[in-house]
């Protein structure tokens, strides 16, 4: 049986892998438009920071301050992912679904720490 700690780490890893994919895709799509590339890479940075913050929180049992920061970042990334789905007109896009599942899982783990 998969322990919950591994589910937590997998959700964080999904965000970290999403950071890599977002960065590579940003360079491929926006290399000719430096302003848009910069903003896209800022999105990649947010995704990476949220993933790393959640991963760190998973190793620091009971750190409510870190869990609060991780929760805020995760909710922000979830809102951005949902907004992306609305903008492209496809909430069933695999990127939206993947980030949504990972974020909902991470929100659960952050709330678990905050309410303990």
C-alpha positions in Angstrom: 0.0 0.0 0.0 1.3 3.4 -0.9 2.0 5.5 2.2 0.5 9.0 2.2 4.0 10.6 2.5 4.8 9.2 -0.9 1.6 10.6 -2.4 2.6 14.0 -0.9 6.0 13.7 -2.5 4.6 12.6 -5.8 2.3 15.6 -6.0 5.3 17.9 -5.3 7.3 16.1 -7.9 4.5 16.6 -10.5 4.9 20.4 -9.9 8.6 20.2 -10.3 8.3 18.2 -13.5 5.7 20.7 -14.7 8.3 23.4 -14.0 10.7 21.7 -16.4 8.0 21.2 -19.1 6.7 24.7 -18.7 10.2 26.2 -19.1 11.1 24.0 -22.2 7.7 24.8 -23.8 8.2 28.5 -23.0 11.5 28.6 -24.8 10.1 26.7 -27.8 7.0 28.9 -28.1 8.3 32.3 -27.1 12.0 32.5 -28.0 11.3 35.2 -30.5 9.2 37.3 -28.1 11.4 38.1 -25.1 8.7 39.9 -23.1 6.3 37.0 -23.3 9.2 34.5 -22.6 10.1 36.4 -19.5 6.5 36.2 -18.2 6.2 32.6 -19.0 9.5 31.8 -17.2 8.1 33.7 -14.2 5.3 31.2 -14.2 7.8 28.4 -14.3 9.6 30.0 -11.3 6.3 30.1 -9.4 5.6 26.5 -10.2 9.1 25.4 -9.1 9.0 27.4 -5.9 5.5 26.0 -5.0 6.8 22.4 -5.7 9.9 22.9 -3.7 8.1 24.5 -0.8 5.6 21.6 -0.6 8.5 19.1 -0.9 10.3 20.8 2.0 7.1 21.0 4.1 6.8 17.2 3.6 10.1 16.7 5.4 9.4 19.2 8.2 6.6 17.6 10.3 4.4 20.1 12.1 5.9 23.3 10.5 2.7 25.3 10.3 4.4 28.5 9.0 5.9 26.6 6.1 2.5 24.8 5.5 0.7 28.2 5.3 3.2 29.5 2.8 3.0 26.2 0.8 -0.8 26.4 0.9 -1.0 29.9 -0.4 1.4 29.2 -3.2 -0.4 26.0 -4.1 -3.8 27.7 -4.2 -2.3 30.4 -6.4 -0.9 27.8 -8.8 -4.2 26.0 -8.9 -6.0 29.2 -9.7 -3.5 29.9 -12.5 -3.9 26.4 -13.9 -7.7 26.7 -13.8 -7.4 30.1 -15.4 -5.2 28.7 -18.2 -7.8 26.1 -18.9 -10.4 28.8 -19.2 -8.2 30.9 -21.5 -7.5 28.0 -23.9 -11.2 26.9 -23.7 -10.3 23.4 -22.5 -10.5 22.5 -18.8 -9.9 18.9 -19.7 -6.4 19.7 -21.1 -3.9 17.2 -19.6 -1.8 20.0 -18.2 -4.8 21.5 -16.3 -5.9 18.1 -15.0 -2.4 17.1 -13.9 -1.8 20.3 -12.1 -5.3 20.3 -10.6 -4.9 16.8 -9.2 -1.4 17.6 -7.8 -2.6 20.9 -6.2 -5.7 19.4 -4.6 -3.5 16.7 -3.1 -1.0 19.3 -1.8 -3.8 21.5 -0.4 -5.0 18.5 1.5 -1.6 17.8 3.0 -1.0 21.5 3.8 -4.4 21.7 5.6 -3.6 18.5 7.5 -0.5 20.1 8.9 -2.3 23.4 9.6 -5.2 21.7 11.5 -3.1 19.3 13.5 
